[in-house]
Amino acid sequence: MVIVTAPTLNNLDVATVGDCLGNRWGIGDNERNDGILILVAPNERRARISTGTGMEAMLTDEEAKAVIDQMTPHFRSNDFAGGLSAAVEAIAAQTGDTQ
């Protein structure tokens, strides 16, 4: 799992940027394709959780959206560390990864 914060997305779609970064950086195991990338662009008020295809059964798009919904109240209070911590904990609970 990788967390990325970006000052700007340069007018690009947050999903496109997240997926491109995850693929370019090769996040996760190459054979299992189990990477997770959390992208936050606070200045543009955008967030995205991108997953490799090997993670899609454990962290569906709906579940990723629910994680973002858990981060949002923290972000509104300018508590970005708290929001990201909540996201990591929620994803770990969902995927069974407690390390």
Phi, psi and omega in degrees: 000136179231139175250130180235130170246139182228132178294332179207154174259003179053044178064019176265157178291134183300324179293318180296315180297314180299313180295319180296316179298314180301317180289316182295319182279349179064046183290134179091180180284132183299319182285320182276341182051055189248027181283153175227131177235127174255118180247127178232127174242084188298325180294333180257001178057048180232144175214151181207142170246117178254138180233150171288161183298335178288347180257349188299331178285329182272334180221087182289169177301321179295320179291323176296320177298319178297324177295316177299321178298328177287330180285325190305313179301323177296315182296321179298333178267013183060027176257074184290323177297318178296320179295317180290323177297316177299321180294313181298316179297318180294319179292318178299318178295320181292321185266353180080013181262111182252011181271000000 
